[in-house]
Amino acid sequence: MQGKTVLWGLGNELLGDDAAGIIAARRISDTAPKGWTISECGTVPENFLRDLAKDEVQRLIVVDAADMGLEPGEIRLLTLDDAKDFSFSTHGLALSLLLEPYANFLEIVIIAIQPLTIAPGNGLSEAVKKAVDSIISAVPNGSWKNYPRLHQEKRSPR
């Protein structure tokens, strides 16, 4: 894909595995292709929307911990529709609501990591550390496309 890529790392570094997106973004910044914009968004991705308004931006990659009901450390690619149904850690504004206006002109990729725990604590669990290492290798070279997509089973309305 031609054009610029923006990568957002989301989460809260004080809440264990919730820091996965931030740590991934920090480490990817060392190996990202030239011209990428890497942002550690923390819990306020809405503060970084200005990065998406630039004409040359064609792709947004979001890395975050999300409780998908999987084994800790499992990685899935989510669509914006998927994002409506899952708990994305600690940010207040729903990611799907925030990004939906951009879906018509940006490729939006959500790379979600299943956390072991999101609670006050020191650092990432071993399973999530391995997932972050995988993402750090996969994102700069494009092999993130090989991560499995999340396929939801039909669920009854809540």
Buried (B, 14 or more C-beta within 10 A) or exposed (E): EEEBBBBBBBBBBEBBBBBBBBBBBBBBBEEBEEEBBBBBBBBEBBEBEEBBEEEEBBBBBBBBBBBBEBEBBBBBBBBBEBBEBBEBBBBEEEBBEBBBEBBEEBBBBBBBBBBBBBEEBEEBBEBBBBBBEBBBBBBBEEEBEEBEEBEEEEEEEE
